[in-house]
Amino acid sequence: MKKMYHLKTCDTNRRILKEMDTSGYILQEIKTEPITVIELDELFALTNSYEVLFSRKAKKFKQMDLKNQVLTEKDYRQLILDEYTFLKRPVIINEQEVYVGNTKKRVDINQNIGIKK
C-alpha cells in the first residue's frame, strides 16, 4: 500500500505534496478525515512506537502542559486519536516502509520515495 497522511493547511506538507509524485498513493487529509484506530494501529505495526508518530510541535502540546508529564505509549496513542494535530506529518507509507515527519534529514531520506529536489 502507498498512502500519505498530511495536513493541507501545513506549508511544508503542501510543498512535499507538490514535489512528490503521488500517483498510486492514497492521500488522506487528517483534519477532514481523521486517522482511525485501525489506521493508527497499522502505523504502529510499521514503526513499533506511537511516540515516533507523535508531534511535540503541536500547539496543544504546550497548552496541555504535556512536556511536564510522563507519557506512555498508550497516552501517545490516545492523544493522536483525540486530536489530529498530534500526528507528526506527513506520514508516508511506501509498501512496508514508513517515513514520519518533515525534518531536513527526513525529507532527504524521502528522495527514496519519489520526492524531487
C-alpha distances in whole Angstrom, upper triangle without the diagonal:
4,6,10,13,16,20,21,25,24,25,23,20,21,22,19,17,20,20,16,15,12,12,9,8,8,12,13,17,18,21,21,18,19,16,17,18,15,12,15,15,11,12,15,14,12,15,18,20,20,23,20,18,22,24,27,28,28,31,31,31,34,36,35,36,33,34,37,36,34,31,29,25,26,27,25,22,25,25,22,22,25,25,22,24,23,20,20,18,16,13,10,7,6,5,8,10,11,13,16,19,21,24,25,24,20,20,22,19,16,18,16,13,15,17,21,24
4,7,10,13,17,18,22,21,22,20,17,18,19,15,14,17,16,13,12,9,9,7,5,6,9,11,14,16,20,19,17,18,15,17,18,16,13,15,16,13,12,16,15,13,15,19,20,20,22,19,17,21,22,26,26,26,29,29,29,33,34,33,35,32,33,36,35,34,30,29,25,26,27,24,22,25,25,21,21,25,24,20,22,22,18,18,15,13,11,8,5,5,6,9,9,10,11,14,16,18,21,22,21,18,17,19,16,13,15,13,10,12,14,17,20
4,7,10,13,15,18,18,19,17,14,15,17,14,12,15,16,12,12,9,10,8,5,4,6,8,11,12,16,16,13,14,12,14,16,14,11,13,15,12,11,15,15,13,15,18,19,18,20,18,15,18,19,23,23,22,26,26,26,29,31,30,32,29,30,34,32,31,28,27,23,24,25,22,20,22,22,18,18,21,20,17,18,18,15,15,12,10,8,6,5,7,8,11,11,9,11,12,14,16,19,21,20,17,16,19,17,14,16,15,11,13,14,18,20
4,6,10,12,15,14,15,14,10,12,14,11,9,13,14,11,12,9,11,10,7,6,5,6,8,10,13,14,12,13,11,14,16,15,12,13,15,13,11,15,16,14,15,18,18,17,18,16,13,16,16,20,19,19,22,23,23,26,28,27,29,27,28,31,30,29,26,26,22,23,23,20,19,21,20,16,17,20,18,14,15,16,12,12,9,7,6,4,6,9,11,13,12,10,9,10,11,13,16,18,18,15,14,17,15,12,15,15,11,13,13,16,19
4,7,10,13,12,14,13,9,12,14,12,11,14,16,13,15,12,15,14,10,9,6,5,6,6,10,11,10,9,8,12,14,14,10,11,14,13,11,14,16,14,15,18,17,15,16,14,11,13,13,17,17,16,19,19,20,23,24,24,26,24,25,28,27,27,23,23,20,21,21,17,16,18,17,13,14,16,14,11,12,12,9,9,7,6,5,6,9,12,14,15,14,11,10,10,10,12,16,18,19,15,15,18,17,14,17,18,15,16,15,19,21
4,6,9,8,11,10,6,8,11,10,9,12,14,13,15,12,15,16,12,11,7,6,5,6,9,10,10,10,10,14,17,17,14,14,17,16,14,17,19,17,17,20,19,17,18,16,13,14,13,16,15,14,17,18,19,22,22,23,25,23,24,28,27,27,24,24,22,23,22,18,18,19,17,14,15,16,14,10,10,12,9,9,6,5,7,9,12,14,17,18,17,13,12,10,10,11,14,17,18,15,14,18,17,15,17,18,16,16,15,18,19
4,6,6,9,9,6,8,11,11,10,13,15,15,17,15,18,19,15,14,10,8,5,6,7,9,10,10,12,15,18,19,16,16,20,19,17,20,22,21,20,23,21,19,19,18,14,14,13,16,14,12,15,16,17,20,20,21,23,22,23,27,27,27,24,25,23,24,22,19,19,19,17,14,15,16,13,9,9,11,10,10,7,7,10,12,15,18,21,22,20,17,15,13,12,12,15,18,20,17,16,20,20,17,20,22,19,19,17,20,21
4,5,8,9,7,6,10,11,9,11,14,14,16,14,17,19,16,14,10,10,6,8,8,9,11,13,15,18,21,22,19,19,23,22,20,23,25,24,24,27,25,22,23,21,18,18,16,19,17,15,17,19,20,22,23,24,26,25,27,30,30,31,28,29,27,27,26,23,22,23,20,18,18,19,16,12,12,15,14,13,11,10,13,14,18,20,23,24,23,20,18,16,14,14,17,19,22,19,17,21,22,19,21,23,20,19,17,19,20
4,6,9,8,8,11,12,12,13,16,17,19,18,21,22,19,18,14,13,10,10,9,11,14,14,16,20,23,24,21,21,25,25,22,25,28,26,25,28,26,23,23,22,19,18,16,18,15,13,14,16,18,20,20,22,24,24,25,28,29,30,28,29,27,28,26,23,23,23,20,18,19,19,15,12,11,15,14,14,12,12,15,17,20,23,26,27,25,22,20,18,15,14,17,19,22,20,18,22,23,21,23,25,23,22,19,21,22
4,6,5,6,9,10,11,12,14,15,18,17,21,22,19,18,14,14,11,11,11,14,15,15,17,21,23,24,21,20,24,24,21,23,26,24,23,26,24,21,21,19,17,16,14,15,13,12,13,16,17,19,20,21,23,22,23,27,27,28,26,27,26,27,25,22,22,23,20,17,19,19,16,13,11,13,13,11,9,10,13,15,19,21,25,26,23,20,17,15,12,11,14,16,18,16,15,19,20,18,20,22,20,20,17,19,19
4,5,5,6,9,10,10,12,14,17,17,20,23,20,20,16,16,13,15,15,17,19,19,20,24,27,28,24,23,27,26,23,26,28,26,25,28,26,24,23,21,19,19,16,18,14,15,16,19,20,21,22,24,26,25,25,29,30,31,29,30,29,30,28,25,25,26,23,21,23,23,19,16,14,17,16,14,11,11,15,16,20,22,26,27,24,21,18,16,13,11,13,14,18,16,14,17,19,17,19,22,20,19,16,17,16
4,5,5,6,9,10,11,12,16,15,19,21,18,18,15,16,14,15,16,18,19,19,20,23,26,26,23,22,25,24,21,24,26,23,22,25,24,22,21,19,17,17,14,16,13,14,16,19,20,21,23,25,25,24,24,28,29,29,27,28,27,28,27,23,24,25,23,20,22,23,20,16,14,16,14,12,9,9,12,14,18,19,23,24,21,18,15,13,10,7,10,11,14,12,10,14,15,13,15,18,17,16,13,14,14
4,5,5,6,9,10,10,13,13,16,18,15,15,12,12,10,12,13,15,16,16,16,20,23,23,19,19,22,21,19,21,23,21,20,24,22,20,20,18,15,16,14,17,14,15,17,19,20,22,23,25,26,25,25,29,29,29,27,28,25,27,25,22,22,23,21,18,20,21,18,14,13,15,13,11,7,6,10,11,15,17,20,21,19,16,13,12,9,8,11,13,15,13,11,14,15,13,15,17,15,15,12,14,15
4,5,5,6,9,10,13,12,15,18,15,15,12,13,11,13,14,15,17,18,19,22,25,26,22,22,25,24,22,25,27,24,24,27,26,24,24,22,19,20,18,20,18,17,19,22,23,25,26,27,29,28,28,32,32,33,30,31,29,30,29,25,25,27,24,21,23,24,20,17,16,18,16,15,11,10,13,14,17,18,22,24,21,19,16,15,13,11,14,15,18,16,13,16,18,15,16,19,16,15,12,14,14
4,5,5,6,9,12,12,16,18,16,17,14,16,14,17,18,19,20,21,22,25,28,28,24,24,27,26,23,26,28,25,24,28,27,25,25,22,20,21,19,21,18,19,21,24,24,26,28,29,30,29,29,33,33,34,32,32,30,32,31,27,27,29,26,23,25,26,23,20,18,20,18,16,12,11,14,14,18,19,22,24,21,19,16,15,13,10,13,13,16,14,11,14,16,13,14,17,15,13,10,11,11
4,5,5,6,9,10,14,16,13,15,12,14,14,16,17,19,19,20,20,23,26,25,22,22,24,23,20,23,24,21,21,25,24,23,23,20,18,19,18,20,18,19,22,24,24,26,28,29,30,29,29,32,32,33,30,31,28,30,29,25,25,27,25,22,24,25,23,19,18,19,17,14,11,9,11,11,14,15,19,20,17,15,12,13,11,9,11,12,14,11,8,11,12,9,11,13,11,10,7,9,10
4,6,5,8,7,11,13,11,12,9,12,11,14,16,17,17,18,19,22,25,24,20,21,24,22,20,23,25,22,22,26,25,24,24,21,19,21,19,22,20,20,23,25,26,28,29,30,32,30,31,34,34,34,32,32,29,31,30,26,26,27,26,22,24,25,22,19,18,20,17,15,12,9,12,11,14,14,18,20,18,16,14,14,13,12,15,15,17,14,12,14,15,12,13,15,12,11,8,10,12
4,6,8,9,12,15,13,15,13,15,15,17,19,20,20,22,22,26,28,28,24,25,28,26,24,27,28,25,26,29,28,27,28,25,23,24,22,25,23,23,25,28,28,30,32,33,34,33,33,37,37,37,35,35,33,34,33,30,29,31,29,26,27,29,26,22,21,23,21,19,15,13,15,14,17,17,21,23,21,19,17,17,16,14,17,16,19,17,13,15,17,13,14,16,14,11,9,9,11
4,7,9,12,15,14,16,14,17,17,20,21,22,23,24,24,27,29,29,25,26,28,26,23,27,28,24,25,28,28,27,27,24,22,24,23,25,23,24,27,29,29,31,33,34,35,34,34,37,38,37,35,35,33,35,34,30,30,32,30,27,28,30,27,24,23,24,21,19,15,13,15,14,16,16,20,22,19,18,16,17,15,13,15,14,16,14,11,12,14,11,10,13,11,8,5,5,7
4,6,9,11,10,13,12,15,16,18,21,21,21,22,22,25,27,26,22,23,25,23,21,24,25,22,22,26,26,25,26,23,21,23,22,25,24,24,27,29,29,32,33,34,35,33,33,37,37,37,34,34,31,33,32,29,28,30,29,25,27,29,26,23,22,23,20,18,15,12,13,11,13,12,16,18,16,15,13,15,15,13,16,15,16,14,11,12,13,9,9,11,8,6,4,6,9
4,6,9,9,12,12,15,17,20,22,22,22,23,23,25,28,26,23,24,26,23,22,25,25,22,23,27,27,27,28,25,23,25,25,28,27,27,30,32,32,35,36,37,38,36,36,40,40,39,36,36,33,34,34,31,30,32,31,27,28,31,28,25,25,26,22,21,17,14,15,12,13,12,15,18,17,16,15,17,18,16,19,19,19,17,14,15,15,11,11,12,9,6,7,8,12
4,6,5,8,8,12,14,17,19,19,18,20,19,22,24,23,19,21,23,20,19,23,23,20,22,25,26,25,26,23,21,24,23,27,26,26,29,30,30,33,34,35,37,35,35,39,38,38,34,34,31,32,32,29,27,29,28,25,25,28,26,22,22,24,20,19,16,13,13,10,11,11,14,17,16,15,14,16,17,16,20,20,20,17,15,17,16,12,13,13,10,8,9,11,15
4,5,8,10,14,16,19,22,21,20,22,21,23,26,24,21,23,25,22,21,25,24,22,24,27,28,28,29,26,24,27,27,30,29,29,32,33,34,37,38,38,40,38,38,42,41,40,37,36,33,34,35,31,30,32,31,27,28,30,28,25,26,27,23,22,19,16,16,13,13,12,14,17,17,17,17,19,20,20,23,23,24,21,18,20,19,15,15,15,12,10,12,14,17
4,7,9,13,16,19,22,21,19,21,20,21,24,21,18,21,22,19,19,22,22,20,22,25,26,26,28,25,23,26,27,30,30,29,32,33,34,37,38,38,40,37,38,42,40,39,36,35,32,32,33,30,28,30,30,26,26,29,28,24,25,26,23,22,19,16,15,12,11,10,11,15,15,16,16,19,20,21,24,25,24,21,20,21,19,16,17,15,12,12,14,16,20
4,6,9,12,15,18,18,16,17,16,18,20,18,15,17,19,16,16,19,19,17,19,23,23,23,25,22,19,22,23,27,26,26,29,29,30,33,34,34,36,33,34,38,37,36,32,32,28,29,30,26,24,26,26,22,23,25,24,20,22,22,19,18,15,13,12,9,9,8,10,13,13,13,14,16,17,18,21,22,22,19,17,19,18,14,16,15,11,11,13,16,19
4,6,10,12,15,14,12,14,13,15,18,16,13,15,17,15,15,18,19,17,19,22,23,21,24,21,19,21,22,26,25,24,27,28,28,31,32,32,34,32,33,36,35,35,31,30,27,27,28,25,22,24,24,20,20,22,21,18,20,21,17,18,15,13,12,10,9,11,12,15,15,14,15,16,17,19,22,24,24,20,19,22,20,17,19,18,14,15,16,19,22
4,7,9,12,12,10,12,12,14,17,16,13,15,18,16,15,19,20,18,19,22,22,21,22,20,17,19,20,23,22,21,24,25,26,29,29,29,32,30,31,34,33,33,30,29,26,26,26,23,21,23,22,18,18,21,19,15,17,18,15,15,12,10,10,9,10,12,14,17,16,14,14,15,15,16,20,22,22,19,18,21,20,16,18,18,15,15,15,18,21
4,6,9,8,7,8,8,11,14,14,11,13,16,15,14,17,19,18,19,21,21,19,21,19,16,17,17,21,20,19,22,22,23,26,26,26,29,27,28,32,30,30,27,26,24,24,23,20,19,19,19,15,15,17,15,12,14,15,12,14,11,10,10,10,11,14,16,18,17,15,15,14,15,16,20,22,23,20,19,22,21,18,21,21,17,18,18,21,23
4,6,6,6,7,9,12,16,16,13,14,18,17,16,19,21,20,20,23,22,19,21,19,16,17,16,19,18,16,19,19,21,24,24,24,27,25,27,30,29,29,26,26,24,24,23,20,19,19,18,14,14,16,14,10,11,14,12,13,10,10,11,12,14,17,19,21,20,17,16,15,15,16,19,22,23,20,19,23,22,19,22,22,19,20,19,21,23
4,6,5,5,6,10,13,14,11,12,15,15,14,17,19,19,19,21,19,16,18,17,13,14,14,17,16,14,16,16,18,21,21,21,23,22,24,27,26,26,23,23,21,20,19,17,15,15,14,11,11,12,10,6,8,10,9,11,9,10,10,13,15,18,20,21,20,17,16,14,14,16,19,22,23,20,20,23,23,20,23,24,21,22,21,24,25
4,6,6,9,12,15,17,15,15,18,19,18,20,23,22,22,24,22,19,20,20,16,15,15,17,16,14,15,15,17,20,19,20,23,21,24,27,26,27,24,24,22,22,20,18,17,16,15,12,12,12,9,6,8,11,10,13,12,12,14,16,18,22,24,25,24,20,19,17,16,18,21,24,25,22,22,26,26,23,26,27,24,25,23,26,27
4,6,10,12,16,17,15,16,19,20,19,22,24,24,24,26,24,21,23,23,19,19,18,21,20,17,19,18,21,23,23,23,26,25,27,30,29,30,27,27,25,24,23,21,19,19,17,15,14,14,12,9,12,15,14,16,15,15,16,18,19,22,24,25,25,22,21,20,19,21,24,27,28,25,24,28,28,25,28,28,25,25,24,27,29
4,7,9,12,13,12,13,16,16,16,19,21,21,22,23,22,19,21,21,17,18,18,21,21,18,20,19,21,24,24,24,27,25,27,30,29,29,26,26,23,22,21,19,17,17,16,13,12,13,12,9,12,14,13,15,14,14,14,16,17,20,21,23,22,20,20,18,19,20,24,27,28,24,24,28,27,24,27,27,24,24,24,27,29
4,6,10,11,10,10,14,14,14,16,19,19,19,21,19,16,18,18,14,15,15,18,18,16,18,17,18,22,21,20,23,22,24,27,25,25,22,22,19,18,18,16,13,13,13,10,8,9,9,6,10,11,10,13,13,13,13,15,16,20,21,22,21,18,19,17,17,19,23,26,27,23,23,27,26,24,27,27,24,25,25,28,29
4,7,8,6,6,10,11,10,12,15,15,16,17,16,13,16,16,12,13,14,18,18,16,19,18,18,22,22,21,23,21,23,26,24,24,20,20,17,16,16,14,11,12,12,8,7,10,10,7,11,11,9,12,12,12,11,13,14,17,18,19,18,16,16,15,16,18,22,25,25,22,22,26,24,22,25,25,22,24,24,27,29
4,5,5,6,8,10,11,12,14,16,16,17,16,14,17,17,14,15,17,20,21,19,22,20,21,24,24,22,25,23,25,27,25,24,21,20,17,15,16,14,11,11,12,10,7,10,11,10,14,13,12,15,15,16,14,16,16,19,19,19,20,17,19,17,19,22,25,28,28,24,25,28,27,25,28,27,24,26,26,30,32
4,6,5,6,9,10,10,12,14,15,15,14,12,15,16,13,15,17,20,22,20,23,21,21,24,24,22,25,22,24,26,24,23,19,17,14,12,14,13,9,9,12,10,7,10,12,12,15,14,13,16,17,18,15,17,17,20,20,19,20,18,19,18,20,23,26,29,29,25,27,30,27,26,29,28,26,28,28,32,34
4,6,5,6,9,10,11,13,14,15,15,13,17,17,14,16,19,23,24,23,25,24,24,27,28,26,28,25,27,29,26,25,21,19,16,15,16,15,11,13,15,13,11,14,16,15,18,17,15,17,18,18,15,16,15,18,17,16,18,16,18,18,20,24,26,29,29,25,26,29,27,25,28,27,24,27,27,31,33
4,5,5,6,9,10,11,12,14,14,12,15,15,12,14,17,20,22,20,23,22,22,26,26,25,27,24,26,28,26,25,21,19,16,15,17,15,11,13,15,11,10,14,15,13,16,15,12,14,14,14,11,13,11,15,14,14,15,13,15,14,17,20,23,26,25,22,23,25,23,21,24,23,21,23,24,27,29
4,5,5,6,9,10,10,11,10,8,12,12,9,11,14,17,19,18,21,20,19,23,24,22,24,21,22,25,22,21,17,16,12,12,13,11,8,10,11,8,8,12,13,11,14,12,9,12,13,14,11,13,12,16,16,15,15,12,14,13,15,19,21,24,24,20,22,25,22,21,24,23,21,24,24,28,29
4,5,5,6,9,10,9,10,9,12,13,11,13,17,20,22,21,24,22,22,25,26,24,26,22,24,26,23,22,18,15,12,11,14,12,9,11,13,11,11,14,16,15,17,15,13,15,16,17,13,15,13,16,16,14,15,13,16,15,18,21,23,26,25,22,24,26,24,23,26,24,23,25,26,30,32
4,5,5,7,9,10,11,11,14,13,12,15,18,21,23,22,26,25,24,28,29,27,28,25,26,29,26,24,21,18,15,15,17,15,12,15,16,14,13,17,18,16,19,17,14,15,16,16,12,12,10,13,12,11,12,11,14,14,17,20,23,25,24,20,22,24,21,20,23,22,20,22,23,27,29
4,5,5,6,8,8,8,11,10,8,12,14,18,20,19,23,22,21,25,26,25,26,22,24,26,24,22,19,17,13,14,16,13,11,14,15,12,13,16,16,15,16,14,11,12,12,12,9,10,9,12,12,10,10,8,10,10,13,17,19,22,20,17,19,21,18,17,21,19,17,20,21,25,27
4,5,5,5,6,6,9,9,8,11,15,18,20,20,23,22,21,24,26,24,25,21,22,24,22,20,16,14,10,11,14,11,9,13,14,12,13,16,17,16,17,15,12,13,15,15,12,13,12,15,14,12,12,10,12,12,15,18,20,23,21,18,21,23,20,20,23,21,20,23,24,28,29
4,6,5,8,10,13,12,12,15,18,21,23,23,27,26,24,28,30,28,28,25,26,28,25,23,20,17,13,14,17,15,13,16,18,15,16,20,21,19,21,18,16,16,17,17,14,14,12,14,13,10,11,10,13,14,17,21,22,25,23,20,22,24,20,20,23,21,20,23,24,28,30
4,6,8,10,13,11,11,14,17,20,22,23,26,26,24,28,30,28,29,25,26,28,26,24,21,18,15,17,19,16,14,18,19,16,17,21,21,19,20,18,15,15,15,15,11,11,9,11,10,7,7,7,10,11,15,18,19,22,19,16,19,20,17,16,19,17,16,20,21,25,26
4,5,8,9,7,8,12,15,17,19,20,24,23,22,25,27,25,26,22,22,25,23,21,18,16,12,15,16,13,13,16,17,15,17,20,20,18,19,16,13,13,14,14,11,12,11,13,13,10,9,7,9,9,13,16,17,20,17,15,17,19,16,16,19,18,17,21,21,25,26
4,7,9,8,10,13,16,18,21,22,25,24,22,25,27,25,25,22,22,24,22,19,16,13,10,12,15,13,12,16,17,15,17,20,20,20,20,17,15,15,17,17,14,15,14,16,16,13,12,11,13,13,16,19,20,23,20,18,21,22,19,20,23,21,21,24,25,29,30
4,5,5,7,9,13,15,18,18,22,21,18,21,24,22,22,18,18,20,18,16,12,10,7,10,12,9,9,13,14,12,14,17,18,17,17,14,12,12,15,16,13,15,15,18,18,15,14,12,13,11,14,18,18,21,19,17,20,22,19,20,24,22,22,25,25,29,29
4,5,5,6,10,12,15,15,19,17,15,19,20,18,19,15,16,18,16,14,11,9,6,8,9,6,6,9,10,8,11,13,14,14,14,11,9,10,13,15,12,15,15,19,19,17,16,13,14,11,13,17,18,21,20,18,20,23,21,21,24,24,23,26,25,29,30
4,5,5,8,10,13,14,17,16,13,16,19,17,17,13,13,16,14,12,9,8,6,9,9,6,8,11,10,10,13,15,14,14,14,10,10,10,13,15,13,16,17,20,21,19,17,14,14,11,12,16,16,19,18,16,19,22,20,20,24,24,23,26,25,28,29
4,6,8,10,13,14,18,17,15,18,20,19,19,16,15,18,17,15,13,12,10,13,13,9,10,14,13,11,14,17,16,15,14,11,9,8,11,12,11,13,14,17,19,16,14,11,10,8,9,13,13,16,15,13,16,18,16,17,20,20,20,22,22,25,25
4,7,10,12,12,16,15,14,17,19,18,19,16,16,19,18,17,13,13,10,12,12,8,9,12,11,8,11,14,13,11,11,8,6,5,8,10,8,11,13,16,18,16,14,10,10,7,8,12,13,17,16,13,16,18,17,16,20,20,19,21,21,24,25
4,6,9,9,13,12,10,13,15,14,15,12,12,16,14,14,11,11,10,12,10,6,8,10,8,7,11,12,11,10,9,5,5,5,9,11,11,14,16,19,21,20,18,14,13,9,9,13,14,18,17,15,17,20,19,19,23,23,22,24,23,26,26
4,5,6,10,10,8,11,13,13,14,11,12,15,15,15,13,14,13,15,13,9,12,13,10,9,12,13,11,10,7,5,6,4,8,11,11,15,17,21,23,22,19,16,14,10,8,11,12,16,16,14,16,19,19,19,22,23,22,24,22,25,25
4,5,8,9,6,8,11,11,11,9,8,12,12,13,12,14,14,16,13,10,13,14,11,11,15,15,12,12,9,7,9,8,11,14,15,19,21,24,27,25,23,19,17,13,11,13,13,17,17,16,18,21,21,21,25,26,25,27,25,27,27
4,6,8,7,8,11,12,12,11,11,15,15,17,15,18,18,19,17,14,16,17,13,13,16,16,13,12,9,8,10,8,11,13,15,19,22,25,27,26,24,20,17,14,11,12,12,15,17,16,17,20,21,21,24,25,25,26,23,26,25
4,5,5,8,9,10,11,11,11,15,15,17,15,18,18,18,15,13,15,15,11,11,14,13,10,10,6,6,9,9,11,13,15,19,22,25,28,27,25,21,19,15,12,14,15,18,20,18,19,23,23,22,26,27,26,27,25,27,27
4,5,6,6,9,10,11,12,15,16,18,17,20,20,20,17,15,17,17,13,13,16,14,11,12,8,9,12,12,14,17,19,22,25,29,31,31,28,25,22,19,16,17,18,21,23,22,22,26,26,26,29,31,29,30,28,30,29
4,5,5,6,8,8,11,13,14,16,15,17,18,18,14,13,15,14,10,11,14,11,9,10,8,8,12,13,15,18,20,23,26,29,32,31,29,25,23,19,18,19,20,23,25,23,25,28,28,27,31,32,31,32,30,32,32
4,6,5,6,5,7,10,11,13,12,15,16,16,13,11,14,13,10,11,14,13,10,12,9,8,11,12,15,18,19,23,25,29,31,30,27,24,22,18,16,18,18,22,23,22,23,27,27,26,30,31,30,32,29,32,32
4,5,5,6,7,9,11,14,14,17,19,19,16,15,18,17,13,15,18,16,14,15,12,11,15,15,18,21,22,26,28,32,34,33,31,27,25,21,19,20,20,23,25,24,25,28,29,29,32,34,33,34,32,34,33
4,5,8,10,11,12,16,15,19,20,20,16,16,18,17,13,15,17,15,13,15,13,12,16,17,20,22,24,28,30,34,36,35,33,29,27,23,21,22,23,26,28,27,28,31,32,31,35,36,35,36,34,36,36
4,5,8,9,10,13,12,16,17,17,13,13,16,14,11,14,15,13,12,15,13,12,16,17,20,23,24,27,30,33,35,34,32,28,27,23,22,23,24,27,29,27,29,32,32,32,35,36,35,37,35,37,37
4,6,6,7,11,11,15,17,18,14,14,17,16,13,16,18,16,15,17,15,14,17,18,21,24,25,29,31,34,36,35,33,29,27,24,22,24,24,27,28,27,29,32,32,32,36,37,36,38,35,38,37
4,5,5,8,8,12,14,14,10,10,14,13,10,13,16,14,13,16,14,11,15,16,19,22,22,26,28,31,33,31,29,26,24,21,20,22,22,25,26,25,27,30,29,30,33,34,33,35,33,36,36
4,6,8,9,13,15,16,13,12,16,16,13,15,19,17,16,18,16,13,16,16,19,22,23,26,28,32,33,32,29,26,24,21,19,21,20,24,24,23,26,28,28,29,32,33,33,35,33,35,35
4,7,9,13,16,17,14,14,18,17,15,18,21,19,19,21,19,16,19,20,23,26,26,30,32,35,37,34,32,29,28,24,23,25,24,27,27,27,30,32,32,32,36,37,37,39,37,39,38
4,6,10,13,13,10,12,15,15,13,16,18,17,17,20,18,15,18,19,23,25,25,29,30,34,35,33,31,28,27,23,23,25,25,28,28,27,30,32,32,32,36,36,36,38,37,39,39
4,7,10,11,9,10,14,14,13,16,18,18,18,21,19,16,18,19,23,25,25,28,29,32,33,31,29,26,25,22,22,25,24,28,27,26,29,31,30,31,35,35,35,37,36,39,39
4,7,8,6,7,10,11,10,12,15,15,16,18,17,13,15,16,20,22,21,25,26,29,30,27,26,23,23,20,20,23,23,26,26,24,27,30,28,29,33,33,32,35,34,37,37
4,5,5,6,9,10,11,12,14,15,17,18,18,14,16,17,20,22,21,24,24,27,28,25,24,22,22,19,20,24,24,27,26,24,28,30,28,29,32,32,31,34,33,37,37
4,5,5,6,9,10,11,12,14,16,17,17,13,14,15,18,20,18,21,21,24,24,22,21,18,19,17,18,22,22,26,25,22,25,28,26,26,30,29,28,31,31,34,35
4,6,5,6,9,10,11,12,14,16,17,14,14,16,20,21,20,22,22,26,26,23,23,21,21,19,20,24,25,29,28,25,28,30,28,28,32,31,30,33,33,36,37
4,5,5,6,9,10,10,12,14,15,11,13,15,19,21,19,23,23,27,27,25,24,22,22,19,20,23,24,27,27,25,27,30,29,28,32,32,31,33,33,36,37
4,6,5,6,9,10,11,12,12,8,9,11,15,17,16,19,20,23,24,22,21,18,18,15,16,19,20,24,23,21,24,26,25,25,28,28,27,30,29,32,33
4,6,5,6,9,10,11,13,10,9,12,15,17,15,18,18,22,22,21,20,17,18,15,17,20,22,25,25,22,24,27,25,25,29,28,26,29,29,32,33
4,5,5,6,9,11,12,10,11,14,17,19,18,21,21,25,25,24,23,21,21,18,19,22,24,28,28,25,27,30,28,28,31,31,29,32,31,35,36
4,5,5,6,8,9,7,9,12,15,17,17,20,21,25,26,25,24,20,20,17,17,20,22,25,26,23,25,28,27,26,30,30,29,31,30,33,34
4,5,5,6,7,5,6,9,12,14,13,16,18,21,23,22,21,17,17,14,14,17,19,23,23,21,22,26,24,23,27,27,25,27,26,30,30
4,6,7,10,8,8,12,14,16,15,18,19,22,23,22,22,19,19,17,17,20,23,26,27,24,25,28,27,26,29,29,27,29,28,32,33
4,7,9,8,10,14,16,18,17,21,22,26,27,26,25,22,22,19,19,22,24,28,28,26,27,30,29,28,32,32,30,31,30,34,35
4,6,6,8,11,13,15,16,19,21,25,26,26,25,21,20,17,17,19,21,25,26,23,24,28,27,26,29,30,28,29,28,31,32
4,5,6,9,10,12,12,16,18,21,23,23,22,18,18,15,14,16,19,23,24,21,21,25,24,23,26,27,24,26,24,27,28
4,5,8,9,11,13,16,19,22,25,24,22,19,17,14,12,14,16,20,21,19,20,23,23,22,25,26,24,25,24,26,27
4,6,9,12,12,16,18,22,24,23,21,17,16,12,12,14,16,20,20,18,19,23,22,21,25,26,24,26,24,27,27
4,6,8,8,12,14,18,20,19,17,14,13,9,9,12,14,18,18,16,17,20,19,18,22,22,20,22,21,24,25
4,6,7,11,13,17,19,18,16,12,10,7,5,8,11,14,15,12,13,17,16,15,19,20,18,20,18,21,22
3,5,8,12,15,18,18,15,11,9,6,5,7,10,13,14,11,11,15,15,13,16,17,16,17,15,18,19
4,6,10,13,16,16,14,10,8,6,5,7,10,13,14,10,10,14,13,11,14,15,13,14,13,16,17
4,7,10,13,13,10,7,6,5,6,9,12,15,14,11,11,14,13,11,14,14,12,14,14,17,19
4,6,10,10,8,6,5,7,9,10,13,15,15,11,11,13,12,9,12,12,9,11,11,15,17
4,6,7,6,4,7,9,12,14,17,18,17,13,14,16,13,11,14,12,9,12,13,17,19
4,6,5,6,8,11,14,16,18,19,18,14,14,15,12,10,12,10,7,10,12,16,19
4,6,8,11,14,17,19,21,22,21,17,18,19,16,14,15,13,10,13,16,19,22
4,7,10,13,17,19,21,22,20,17,18,19,15,14,16,13,12,15,18,21,24
4,7,10,14,16,17,18,16,13,14,15,12,11,13,11,10,13,15,18,20
4,6,10,13,14,16,14,11,12,14,11,10,13,11,10,13,14,18,20
4,7,9,11,12,11,7,9,11,8,7,11,10,9,12,12,16,17
4,7,9,12,11,7,9,12,10,10,14,14,13,15,14,18,18
4,6,9,10,7,8,11,11,10,14,15,14,16,14,17,17
4,6,8,6,6,9,10,9,12,14,14,15,12,14,14
4,5,5,6,9,10,10,13,15,16,17,14,16,15
4,5,5,6,9,10,11,14,15,16,13,14,12
4,6,5,6,9,11,12,14,15,13,15,13
4,5,5,6,9,11,11,13,11,14,13
4,5,5,7,10,10,11,8,10,10
4,5,6,8,10,11,9,10,9
4,5,6,8,10,9,11,11
4,5,5,7,6,9,10
4,5,5,5,7,8
4,6,7,10,11
4,6,9,12
4,6,9
4,7
4
